[in-house]
């Protein structure tokens, strides 16, 4: 039975993503299940992987990208007993989800609750687990505190703002002007993406408790200066270098370590969802299940920019790389 997948032929631009037809779906091995993928996404992590700049991916092209997915169990391998055919499951795949079928170890998968759409469930995997773990596992924020997040109008940023509002945490979010209404609607104070340190200080007053920065480069310095004494800076990306806008990933890591050692009253940390999952796999399962519960309760709702067919994967990557997406850009792989 032929099926479709996207193959990255070489590291570089979106033109290196090609749609292919494969003769037969993969067969699940021991304790694996085959999943018919319903939806995946185009996220900035996928852009980094496409460019060969994502440290958690050691594979070299050709391979199939796709960082997260929701799908239906299609077949089970020997010894696989957790799921039955037709069950809906979710996973942070890192690569492989830009395909109609993929095989995964059953112990990696999380069941999707009844009544939750596959699109909303997809919005919880990467885009909500990331801010949830940064808030609760890294910064350990509490009600009454305040935060700054750069890139607040994207998929992770909009989830962060909802989680902060739910937890009673005041939020300030920077992004381009056409995303300010969205940021404001999620209970946060919007600021320009290129807000100066003076503007930041005027807005944050005595400073915020925690600043979250996916930008890197000079943005890290501005975020550090927005902190109150004893505050924490959490970096979780290096968009400037990936997009060729300056900055250096090795230098940014050195700066974070140096700032953490200096007696300046601030703490720093770097967050990687992949590294956190490898170190604490039980946390990922617990946190995703908790976010599914929050979704069912109506406490969070993913901001979805658009749902595009998998065939438009190049366009999706171009839009994400251009910073032109508010919320999450979903790719429809197969119909339910």
Kinemage of the C-alpha trace (Angstrom):
@kinemage 1
@onewidth
@group {chain A} dominant
@subgroup {mainchain}
@vectorlist {calphas} color= white
{ca unk a 1} P 0.000 0.000 0.000
{ca unk a 2} L 1.810 3.175 -1.156
{ca unk a 3} L 2.061 6.098 1.256
{ca unk a 4} L 3.417 9.658 1.232
{ca unk a 5} L 6.239 11.180 3.220
{ca unk a 6} L 8.429 14.280 3.103
{ca unk a 7} L 12.156 13.726 2.715
{ca unk a 8} L 14.837 16.285 3.489
{ca unk a 9} L 17.359 15.732 0.688
{ca unk a 10} L 20.068 18.037 2.053
{ca unk a 11} L 20.466 20.558 4.850
{ca unk a 12} L 19.448 24.040 3.736
{ca unk a 13} L 16.346 25.839 2.519
{ca unk a 14} L 12.718 24.704 2.169
{ca unk a 15} L 13.394 23.683 -1.441
{ca unk a 16} L 15.228 20.650 -0.026
{ca unk a 17} L 11.963 19.236 1.335
{ca unk a 18} L 10.513 16.833 -1.231
{ca unk a 19} L 7.273 14.838 -1.286
{ca unk a 20} L 7.873 11.152 -1.999
{ca unk a 21} L 5.669 8.112 -2.528
{ca unk a 22} L 6.862 4.968 -0.774
{ca unk a 23} L 5.722 1.499 -1.831
{ca unk a 24} L 4.816 0.015 1.570
{ca unk a 25} L 4.302 1.327 5.123
{ca unk a 26} L 6.943 0.376 7.715
{ca unk a 27} L 6.306 -2.709 9.843
{ca unk a 28} L 6.328 -2.302 13.644
{ca unk a 29} L 9.018 -4.189 15.520
{ca unk a 30} L 8.839 -5.699 19.002
{ca unk a 31} L 6.902 -3.459 21.418
{ca unk a 32} L 6.324 -0.940 18.656
{ca unk a 33} L 3.132 0.340 17.088
{ca unk a 34} L 2.574 1.724 13.631
{ca unk a 35} L 0.802 5.070 13.690
{ca unk a 36} L -1.169 6.633 10.874
{ca unk a 37} L -0.244 10.262 11.381
{ca unk a 38} L -3.184 12.670 11.363
{ca unk a 39} L -1.431 15.973 12.025
{ca unk a 40} L 2.052 17.323 12.577
{ca unk a 41} L 3.376 20.877 12.563
{ca unk a 42} L 5.867 23.303 11.129
{ca unk a 43} L 7.742 24.794 14.084
{ca unk a 44} L 10.984 26.710 14.449
{ca unk a 45} L 12.621 23.526 15.730
{ca unk a 46} L 11.815 21.958 12.349
{ca unk a 47} L 13.515 24.906 10.650
{ca unk a 48} L 16.633 24.349 12.775
{ca unk a 49} L 16.608 20.643 11.907
{ca unk a 50} L 16.184 21.426 8.201
{ca unk a 51} L 19.230 23.697 8.359
{ca unk a 52} L 21.322 21.136 10.250
{ca unk a 53} L 21.525 23.377 13.322
{ca unk a 54} L 19.550 21.388 15.903
{ca unk a 55} L 21.953 19.700 18.366
{ca unk a 56} L 19.587 16.865 19.314
{ca unk a 57} L 19.412 15.545 15.739
{ca unk a 58} L 22.539 13.658 14.645
{ca unk a 59} L 20.950 12.186 11.493
{ca unk a 60} L 22.158 13.419 8.129
{ca unk a 61} L 19.950 13.685 5.021
{ca unk a 62} L 18.093 12.036 3.550
{ca unk a 63} L 15.568 11.650 6.377
{ca unk a 64} L 11.978 12.610 7.166
{ca unk a 65} L 11.530 15.607 9.501
{ca unk a 66} L 8.561 16.200 11.798
{ca unk a 67} L 8.927 17.085 15.484
{ca unk a 68} L 5.503 16.196 16.886
{ca unk a 69} L 2.427 14.274 15.831
{ca unk a 70} L -1.027 13.009 16.726
{ca unk a 71} L -2.242 9.880 14.997
{ca unk a 72} L -4.158 6.617 15.108
{ca unk a 73} L -2.648 3.264 16.025
{ca unk a 74} L -2.715 1.313 12.773
{ca unk a 75} L -0.895 -1.907 13.694
{ca unk a 76} L 0.941 -3.387 16.685
{ca unk a 77} L 4.212 -5.297 16.767
{ca unk a 78} L 5.081 -8.386 18.821
{ca unk a 79} L 4.638 -7.798 22.549
{ca unk a 80} L 2.981 -4.389 22.140
{ca unk a 81} L -0.050 -4.365 24.471
{ca unk a 82} L -0.578 -0.747 25.651
{ca unk a 83} L -2.698 0.347 22.691
{ca unk a 84} L -5.235 -1.136 20.336
{ca unk a 85} L -5.875 -0.419 16.686
{ca unk a 86} L -7.725 2.883 16.337
{ca unk a 87} L -6.476 4.430 19.584
{ca unk a 88} L -5.419 8.069 19.281
{ca unk a 89} L -1.881 8.761 20.447
{ca unk a 90} L 0.560 11.652 20.602
{ca unk a 91} L 4.331 11.920 20.708
{ca unk a 92} L 7.275 14.260 20.495
{ca unk a 93} L 8.984 12.462 17.619
{ca unk a 94} L 11.809 14.983 16.893
{ca unk a 95} L 11.995 13.619 13.334
{ca unk a 96} L 9.812 11.328 11.243
{ca unk a 97} L 6.323 12.810 11.589
{ca unk a 98} L 6.129 14.301 8.071
{ca unk a 99} L 4.852 10.933 6.868
{ca unk a 100} L 1.517 9.175 6.639
{ca unk a 101} L 2.888 6.229 8.621
{ca unk a 102} L 5.627 5.818 11.208
{ca unk a 103} L 6.568 3.204 13.809
{ca unk a 104} L 7.289 4.145 17.422
{ca unk a 105} L 8.002 2.329 20.702
{ca unk a 106} L 4.712 1.998 22.545
{ca unk a 107} L 6.170 3.335 25.807
{ca unk a 108} L 6.874 6.718 24.156
{ca unk a 109} L 3.242 7.350 23.287
{ca unk a 110} L 0.627 9.261 25.266
{ca unk a 111} L -3.080 8.574 24.845
{ca unk a 112} L -5.188 11.497 23.598
{ca unk a 113} L -8.368 12.007 25.686
{ca unk a 114} L -11.783 11.585 24.120
{ca unk a 115} L -13.432 14.815 23.096
{ca unk a 116} L -10.131 16.532 22.281
{ca unk a 117} L -9.510 17.266 18.603
{ca unk a 118} L -6.255 16.068 17.104
{ca unk a 119} L -5.354 19.675 16.258
{ca unk a 120} L -5.787 20.876 19.845
{ca unk a 121} L -3.919 17.817 21.127
{ca unk a 122} L -1.043 18.570 18.750
{ca unk a 123} L -0.783 22.047 20.253
{ca unk a 124} L 0.040 20.540 23.656
{ca unk a 125} L 3.018 18.355 22.680
{ca unk a 126} L 5.895 20.691 21.816
{ca unk a 127} L 4.300 24.105 22.091
{ca unk a 128} L 2.766 23.677 25.565
{ca unk a 129} L 5.071 21.150 27.254
{ca unk a 130} L 7.969 23.524 26.529
{ca unk a 131} L 6.576 26.552 28.420
{ca unk a 132} L 4.962 24.370 31.090
{ca unk a 133} L 8.282 22.737 31.958
{ca unk a 134} L 10.134 26.059 31.849
{ca unk a 135} L 7.582 27.577 34.224
{ca unk a 136} L 7.289 24.651 36.620
{ca unk a 137} L 10.396 22.484 36.295
{ca unk a 138} L 13.065 25.121 35.582
{ca unk a 139} L 11.970 28.497 36.960
{ca unk a 140} L 9.473 27.055 39.505
{ca unk a 141} L 7.304 30.174 39.218
{ca unk a 142} L 4.450 30.939 41.594
{ca unk a 143} L 1.322 33.082 41.613
{ca unk a 144} L 2.045 36.766 42.077
{ca unk a 145} L 5.344 36.687 40.187
{ca unk a 146} L 6.043 38.247 36.781
{ca unk a 147} L 7.688 37.151 33.553
{ca unk a 148} L 8.919 38.434 30.224
{ca unk a 149} L 8.819 36.240 27.134
{ca unk a 150} L 10.282 37.206 23.778
{ca unk a 151} L 8.518 35.928 20.660
{ca unk a 152} L 5.269 35.900 22.618
{ca unk a 153} L 3.027 35.665 19.548
{ca unk a 154} L 4.322 32.288 18.387
{ca unk a 155} L 3.137 28.806 19.330
{ca unk a 156} L 5.273 28.503 22.481
{ca unk a 157} L 4.734 32.142 23.437
{ca unk a 158} L 0.936 32.039 23.220
{ca unk a 159} L 0.902 28.834 25.285
{ca unk a 160} L 3.218 30.454 27.851
{ca unk a 161} L 0.889 33.440 28.191
{ca unk a 162} L -2.128 31.186 28.806
{ca unk a 163} L -0.278 29.101 31.363
{ca unk a 164} L 0.922 32.252 33.125
{ca unk a 165} L -2.597 33.669 33.244
{ca unk a 166} L -3.923 30.373 34.622
{ca unk a 167} L -1.226 30.382 37.327
{ca unk a 168} L -1.727 34.033 38.355
{ca unk a 169} L 1.594 35.203 36.893
{ca unk a 170} L 1.790 38.654 35.269
{ca unk a 171} L 3.274 38.510 31.759
{ca unk a 172} L 4.957 40.884 29.322
{ca unk a 173} L 5.468 39.648 25.762
{ca unk a 174} L 7.585 41.066 22.954
{ca unk a 175} L 6.848 40.497 19.264
{ca unk a 176} L 6.069 42.302 16.025
{ca unk a 177} L 3.249 44.845 16.089
{ca unk a 178} L 0.676 42.734 14.221
{ca unk a 179} L 0.779 40.181 17.044
{ca unk a 180} L 0.179 42.679 19.853
{ca unk a 181} L -3.614 42.328 19.816
{ca unk a 182} L -3.230 38.568 20.220
{ca unk a 183} L -0.765 38.999 23.089
{ca unk a 184} L -3.102 41.462 24.791
{ca unk a 185} L -6.073 39.098 24.371
{ca unk a 186} L -4.139 36.461 26.319
{ca unk a 187} L -3.806 38.768 29.304
{ca unk a 188} L -0.273 40.042 28.719
{ca unk a 189} L 1.307 43.432 28.060
{ca unk a 190} L 2.747 43.582 24.512
{ca unk a 191} L 6.030 45.265 23.601
{ca unk a 192} L 7.847 45.720 20.296
{ca unk a 193} L 10.095 42.859 19.232
{ca unk a 194} L 13.068 45.237 19.120
{ca unk a 195} L 12.216 47.100 22.321
{ca unk a 196} L 15.275 48.851 23.726
{ca unk a 197} L 16.612 48.168 27.193
{ca unk a 198} L 15.284 51.576 28.229
{ca unk a 199} L 11.786 50.694 27.001
{ca unk a 200} L 11.943 47.338 28.729
{ca unk a 201} L 13.028 48.907 32.010
{ca unk a 202} L 10.271 51.498 31.770
{ca unk a 203} L 7.723 48.705 31.304
{ca unk a 204} L 8.989 46.161 33.839
{ca unk a 205} L 9.703 48.739 36.544
{ca unk a 206} L 11.842 47.047 39.170
{ca unk a 207} L 12.156 44.051 36.853
{ca unk a 208} L 10.517 40.711 36.239
{ca unk a 209} L 11.156 37.522 38.185
{ca unk a 210} L 11.940 35.438 35.100
{ca unk a 211} L 12.735 36.239 31.457
{ca unk a 212} L 12.325 33.567 28.758
{ca unk a 213} L 14.346 34.095 25.577
{ca unk a 214} L 14.274 32.024 22.357
{ca unk a 215} L 16.110 34.689 20.337
{ca unk a 216} L 19.713 34.638 21.554
{ca unk a 217} L 22.455 37.100 20.721
{ca unk a 218} L 21.857 40.661 21.918
{ca unk a 219} L 18.345 39.704 23.005
{ca unk a 220} L 19.854 37.728 25.897
{ca unk a 221} L 21.513 40.889 27.232
{ca unk a 222} L 18.248 42.845 27.065
{ca unk a 223} L 16.430 40.003 28.805
{ca unk a 224} L 19.056 39.858 31.553
{ca unk a 225} L 18.707 43.588 32.202
{ca unk a 226} L 14.933 43.225 32.514
{ca unk a 227} L 15.318 41.045 35.619
{ca unk a 228} L 14.836 42.143 39.187
{ca unk a 229} L 17.600 41.258 41.674
{ca unk a 230} L 17.549 37.512 42.168
{ca unk a 231} L 15.697 36.939 38.883
{ca unk a 232} L 16.323 34.142 36.386
{ca unk a 233} L 17.002 34.165 32.647
{ca unk a 234} L 15.906 31.007 30.792
{ca unk a 235} L 17.144 30.688 27.213
{ca unk a 236} L 15.445 28.139 24.980
{ca unk a 237} L 16.560 28.871 21.454
{ca unk a 238} L 18.909 30.751 19.156
{ca unk a 239} L 16.700 32.220 16.464
{ca unk a 240} L 19.068 35.059 15.585
{ca unk a 241} L 21.903 32.769 14.539
{ca unk a 242} L 19.611 30.298 12.764
{ca unk a 243} L 18.157 33.164 10.716
{ca unk a 244} L 21.532 34.792 10.066
{ca unk a 245} L 20.771 37.839 12.207
{ca unk a 246} L 23.883 37.690 14.364
{ca unk a 247} L 24.659 35.859 17.532
{ca unk a 248} L 26.669 32.713 18.128
{ca unk a 249} L 25.303 29.571 19.763
{ca unk a 250} L 28.639 28.659 21.441
{ca unk a 251} L 29.129 32.255 22.601
{ca unk a 252} L 25.577 32.418 23.928
{ca unk a 253} L 26.199 29.283 26.002
{ca unk a 254} L 29.396 30.832 27.379
{ca unk a 255} L 27.544 34.045 28.273
{ca unk a 256} L 24.829 32.107 30.077
{ca unk a 257} L 27.404 30.175 32.117
{ca unk a 258} L 29.399 33.317 32.893
{ca unk a 259} L 26.328 35.265 33.999
{ca unk a 260} L 25.327 32.342 36.214
{ca unk a 261} L 28.757 32.335 37.900
{ca unk a 262} L 29.063 36.100 38.347
{ca unk a 263} L 27.886 37.558 41.676
{ca unk a 264} L 25.235 39.658 39.932
{ca unk a 265} L 22.257 38.231 41.796
{ca unk a 266} L 20.853 36.521 38.682
{ca unk a 267} L 20.539 32.871 37.720
{ca unk a 268} L 20.565 31.534 34.159
{ca unk a 269} L 19.491 28.273 32.563
{ca unk a 270} L 19.148 26.755 29.099
{ca unk a 271} L 16.075 24.640 28.392
{ca unk a 272} L 15.841 21.888 25.779
{ca unk a 273} L 12.704 19.767 25.670
{ca unk a 274} L 14.690 16.865 24.201
{ca unk a 275} L 17.379 16.990 26.882
{ca unk a 276} L 14.754 17.258 29.617
{ca unk a 277} L 12.885 14.248 28.236
{ca unk a 278} L 16.028 12.131 28.054
{ca unk a 279} L 16.907 12.978 31.652
{ca unk a 280} L 13.367 12.724 33.031
{ca unk a 281} L 11.151 10.752 30.620
{ca unk a 282} L 8.498 10.413 33.315
{ca unk a 283} L 8.204 14.215 33.512
{ca unk a 284} L 7.330 14.461 29.841
{ca unk a 285} L 4.550 11.862 30.159
{ca unk a 286} L 3.210 13.497 33.341
{ca unk a 287} L 3.322 17.014 31.946
{ca unk a 288} L 1.702 16.163 28.609
{ca unk a 289} L -1.065 14.227 30.386
{ca unk a 290} L -1.605 17.201 32.726
{ca unk a 291} L -1.806 19.604 29.790
{ca unk a 292} L -4.366 17.334 28.129
{ca unk a 293} L -6.406 17.610 31.352
{ca unk a 294} L -6.084 21.408 31.255
{ca unk a 295} L -7.256 21.329 27.644
{ca unk a 296} L -10.312 19.256 28.544
{ca unk a 297} L -11.074 21.680 31.398
{ca unk a 298} L -10.853 24.666 29.053
{ca unk a 299} L -7.945 26.245 30.922
{ca unk a 300} L -5.726 26.346 27.829
{ca unk a 301} L -6.518 26.421 24.134
{ca unk a 302} L -3.846 26.310 21.431
{ca unk a 303} L -3.676 29.309 19.130
{ca unk a 304} L -3.739 27.774 15.647
{ca unk a 305} L -2.626 29.990 12.799
{ca unk a 306} L -3.777 27.698 9.985
{ca unk a 307} L -4.045 24.067 8.931
{ca unk a 308} L -2.216 23.320 5.671
{ca unk a 309} L -1.959 20.036 3.767
{ca unk a 310} L 1.366 18.213 4.064
{ca unk a 311} L 1.983 19.003 0.380
{ca unk a 312} L 2.465 22.656 1.376
{ca unk a 313} L 5.332 21.854 3.742
{ca unk a 314} L 7.738 24.172 1.897
{ca unk a 315} L 5.335 27.113 2.205
{ca unk a 316} L 4.824 26.307 5.890
{ca unk a 317} L 8.572 26.378 6.564
{ca unk a 318} L 8.975 29.634 4.671
{ca unk a 319} L 6.270 31.291 6.785
{ca unk a 320} L 7.686 30.023 10.067
{ca unk a 321} L 11.188 31.133 9.126
{ca unk a 322} L 9.877 34.583 8.185
{ca unk a 323} L 8.236 34.963 11.606
{ca unk a 324} L 4.889 35.418 9.880
{ca unk a 325} L 2.917 32.898 11.958
{ca unk a 326} L 0.738 33.752 14.961
{ca unk a 327} L 0.436 30.609 17.056
{ca unk a 328} L 0.903 27.114 15.653
{ca unk a 329} L 1.031 26.182 11.983
{ca unk a 330} L -0.458 22.694 11.582
{ca unk a 331} L 0.163 20.268 8.724
{ca unk a 332} L -2.667 17.861 7.902
{ca unk a 333} L -1.135 14.505 6.974
{ca unk a 334} L -4.190 12.220 6.763
{ca unk a 335} L -7.877 12.559 7.558
{ca unk a 336} L -9.327 10.868 10.675
